[in-house]
């Protein structure tokens, strides 16, 4: 009778744990466990590890997978015991449940069990999670062999993202501290060197700790850092979902929309021609690791559309990002460049300088020819690579951090105003600027751009452009698109500019040929 009561309590406990999951998720959890333990009621931790490693996606680091398995095996404090369905379910609830503190405690145990430095653990997490996330683009599947043989650009990008995840929260604290000091400068003449030295010491201590193996990061430090690093915990959640529920596929558009707006699934991407970007790639300049970072800062309506937003935009399918300008494909004509980007919608502009620096900006409002600064606080500037591949090169600086509204500027054909494209700061001291010669640019406004609070994005305050891409991430509604024509087709705009004494390059500038039909390619060799 005592055994019956114990079994009843055990069943009730399992029932309580299951209530946290939807019916579909319960099925996925049970199917995954059944596949691992091969229909036995329990399985040893060693056998569990072997079965998990044999069934997981190749992209998931086996050291992380082993640490998760070992965590499941010691949940009740006993070592060398068999793992049961209840153990599996309890671990899933702890790691994927809504109690953040419980999840962080469990995560720290898994990190400790990996016996790696925090830097190595984060790097493994990034290389494991990005393929799962990027599968949402429709470009490359998570189980593709390409993820096991990253090229040089992808390896550098993965390492840069690792450093960003490790240090971004500390660098943000430092930025805020510097800003507070500048704000108080006129009122407080005391020496602030002690405060600066203390902050530098704190950052340097953290750098030493994250690189040390075995780890010297305390549980409190780990949890504090993880709470301020949602980009990393998001990737871990994807890994845990794959571990406990397998590669569950849900073609429900509502579910996909929700996952995209929560950054759990990459936005759809229309892959350009293979001859332009290469096989199983989507860009000449950006990697999946770069796109993951940038997407974290995009507004939800630039990631996916709800059914209502599809109706508003007269769209049948979900929002898809599209390469609308590539200097490699379209040339380096300023006229072609502006005609491709004006009146299109929200865009990501990417510049590669001749020194190897890679940077750009996101414009939430459509680019328009103007004689003044325009745009929205949703804009941001970013740097993905420096000429020296500095560990802390990667960064994003948002428009709402600054002290003015000089978010974006686009003008040409004038004598009285600068001709070019810019984001932030002032004329001649912009956070990002490219002249209308489509070659010379600058990134000044030091020490920080007044609009985005960004540092110089290139290795020097001036740069020479080597290559550019512009990605349309949210097109204007079709009714607006149909009426926009060429950047210089609108007679009333031209008349106004000419009456104001503004010189135009050409009234004959029209849409370049093949503007819309170069984006996709039917290539059986690239099916993935």
C-alpha positions, 0 to 999 in steps of 0.5 A, spaced: 500 500 500 505 504 501 508 503 494 501 504 491 501 511 495 508 513 493 507 511 485 500 515 486 504 521 488 509 520 483 504 520 477 501 526 480 507 530 480 508 528 473 501 530 471 503 537 475 509 538 471 505 536 464 500 542 465 505 547 464 506 544 456 501 545 451 498 538 448 503 538 442 509 540 446 507 534 451 507 530 445 514 532 443 517 531 449 514 524 450 516 522 443 523 525 444 524 521 451 521 515 448 526 515 442 532 516 447 531 511 452 528 506 446 522 504 450 525 502 457 522 505 463 529 508 465 536 509 462 543 510 465 546 517 464 551 514 460 546 511 456 542 517 455 548 521 453 550 516 448 543 516 445 542 524 445 549 525 442 547 520 436 540 523 435 541 531 436 542 536 430 550 536 428 550 543 429 549 542 437 556 542 441 556 535 444 560 538 450 553 542 452 549 536 450 553 532 455 552 537 460 545 537 460 544 530 460 548 530 466 544 535 469 538 531 468 542 525 471 543 529 478 536 532 479 535 528 485 542 529 488 543 522 486 549 520 482 550 514 477 542 513 477 537 511 471 534 517 468 526 517 468 521 520 464 519 524 470 527 526 471 527 528 463 520 532 464 522 536 470 529 538 467 525 541 461 520 545 466 526 548 469 530 550 463 524 552 459 519 554 464 517 561 466 521 561 473 527 565 471 530 564 477 529 557 477 532 557 469 538 561 471 540 556 477 539 550 472 543 554 467 549 555 472 549 548 474 550 546 466 555 551 465 559 548 471 558 541 469 561 543 462 568 545 465 569 550 460 571 557 461 565 562 460 568 564 453 568 557 450 561 555 453 558 562 450 562 560 443 559 553 443 552 556 445 553 561 439 555 556 434 549 551 436 544 556 436 545 560 430 543 554 425 537 553 429 535 560 429 537 561 421 533 556 419 527 560 419 530 564 413 529 559 408 536 559 406 540 554 410 537 548 414 540 547 421 542 540 419 546 542 413 553 540 413 556 547 412 555 549 419 560 544 421 565 547 416 565 555 417 569 559 412 573 564 415 568 570 415 563 566 418 568 564 424 570 571 425 563 573 425 562 567 430 568 570 434 566 577 434 558 575 436 561 571 442 565 577 444 559 582 444 555 577 448 560 577 453 562 584 454 556 588 451 553 589 458 559 591 461 561 596 455 553 599 456 555 600 463 561 604 461 557 608 456 552 610 461 557 612 466 561 616 461 555 620 459 553 621 466 560 624 467 559 629 461 552 631 463 555 633 470 561 636 467 559 643 467 557 642 474 562 638 478 569 640 477 572 634 481 577 629 479 573 623 476 579 619 475 578 614 481 571 613 478 574 611 471 580 607 474 574 603 478 570 602 472 576 599 468 578 595 473 571 592 474 571 590 466 578 588 466 577 583 472 571 580 468 575 579 462 580 575 466 574 571 469 571 569 463 577 567 459 579 563 465 579 555 465 576 552 470 571 558 470 572 563 476 565 566 475 561 566 481 554 564 481 552 571 482 556 574 477 554 569 472 546 570 473 547 577 473 551 577 467 546 572 464 540 577 466 543 582 462 544 578 456 538 576 453 541 575 446 545 569 449 539 566 453 535 566 447 540 562 443 540 557 449 532 556 449 533 554 442 538 549 444 534 546 450 528 546 445 531 542 440 534 537 446 527 536 449 523 536 444 527 535 437 526 539 431 519 540 431 516 543 425 510 547 425 507 550 419 502 554 422 503 561 420 501 564 427 506 560 431 511 562 426 509 569 426 510 569 434 516 566 434 519 571 429 517 577 433 520 574 439 526 573 435 526 565 436 526 564 428 529 568 423 525 573 418 524 570 411 530 572 406 529 572 399 536 569 397 539 573 391 543 570 385 548 564 387 553 567 382 552 574 386 553 571 393 555 564 393 552 557 394 548 557 400 549 564 402 545 570 402 549 576 402 556 578 400 557 582 406 553 579 412 553 572 415 548 569 419 551 571 426 551 578 423 544 578 421 542 575 428 545 581 432 542 586 427 535 582 427 535 583 435 534 590 434 529 590 429 522 592 430 517 587 430 513 589 424 520 588 420 521 581 422 514 578 421 507 580 419 501 578 423 494 576 418 492 583 419 499 586 417 498 582 411 492 585 409 494 592 410 500 591 406 496 587 401 500 581 402 499 573 402 505 571 404 509 573 411 514 579 410 521 577 407 527 581 407 530 582 400 537 585 397 535 591 393 542 594 392 548 591 391 554 595 389 557 588 386 551 587 382 548 594 380 555 598 380 557 604 384 553 609 380 550 614 385 543 615 381 542 607 381 543 607 388 538 612 390 533 610 385 534 603 388 533 605 396 528 611 395 521 610 397 522 603 398 521 602 406 525 600 412 532 598 410 539 596 413 545 599 409 551 595 410 558 598 408 565 595 407 571 600 407 577 598 403 581 597 410 576 591 411 571 595 416 564 593 416 559 597 419 552 601 417 545 603 419 538 601 420 533 606 417 526 605 420 523 610 415 523 610 408 529 614 405 527 620 401 530 626 398 530 632 403 534 638 405 534 636 412 535 631 417 529 626 418 527 619 421 525 615 427 528 613 434 528 606 432 534 607 427 540 604 429 548 604 427 552 598 427 559 595 427 560 588 425 568 588 424 574 593 425 580 593 420 584 589 426 578 585 428 578 588 435 575 583 440 570 588 442 568 591 435 561 589 434 556 593 437 549 597 436 547 604 438 540 606 438 537 612 436 533 613 442 540 614 446 542 621 443 541 628 444 538 630 437 533 627 432 538 627 426 537 620 424 537 620 417 539 624 411 539 623 403 540 629 399 543 630 392 544 635 386 544 641 391 550 646 391 548 649 398 547 643 402 552 636 403 550 631 397 550 624 400 547 619 405 548 620 412 546 618 419 547 621 426 551 627 428 552 634 424 554 635 417 561 634 416 561 630 423 556 625 422 556 618 425 555 615 418 556 619 412 557 617 404 558 622 399 554 622 393 561 620 389 559 613 392 567 613 394 569 617 400 565 617 407 566 619 414 564 616 421 566 622 426 562 626 431 567 623 436 568 621 441 561 619 441 556 621 435 550 626 438 544 622 435 546 615 436 552 615 442 556 611 437 564 611 437 567 612 430 565 606 426 571 605 421 578 604 423 579 612 422 574 618 421 574 617 414 574 611 409 573 609 402 568 605 400 569 598 397 562 595 397 555 596 399 549 592 400 542 595 402 536 590 405 529 592 404 526 589 411 519 592 411 516 595 404 512 600 404 504 598 403 503 597 396 498 603 394 504 607 396 509 603 392 505 604 386 505 611 386 512 613 388 515 612 381 523 614 380 526 618 385 525 624 380 519 622 377 515 626 381 514 633 377 511 637 383 518 635 387 522 636 381 519 643 380 519 645 388 527 643 388 528 647 381 524 653 384 528 653 390 535 653 386 536 646 387 540 643 381 538 636 379 542 630 376 537 628 371 530 628 369 531 622 365 533 618 371 528 612 371 528 605 374 534 601 372 533 595 368 532 588 371 530 592 378 525 587 380 527 580 377 534 579 379 533 577 386 531 570 386 534 564 382 531 557 381 537 553 382 536 545 383 544 545 385 542 549 391 536 546 394 538 545 401 
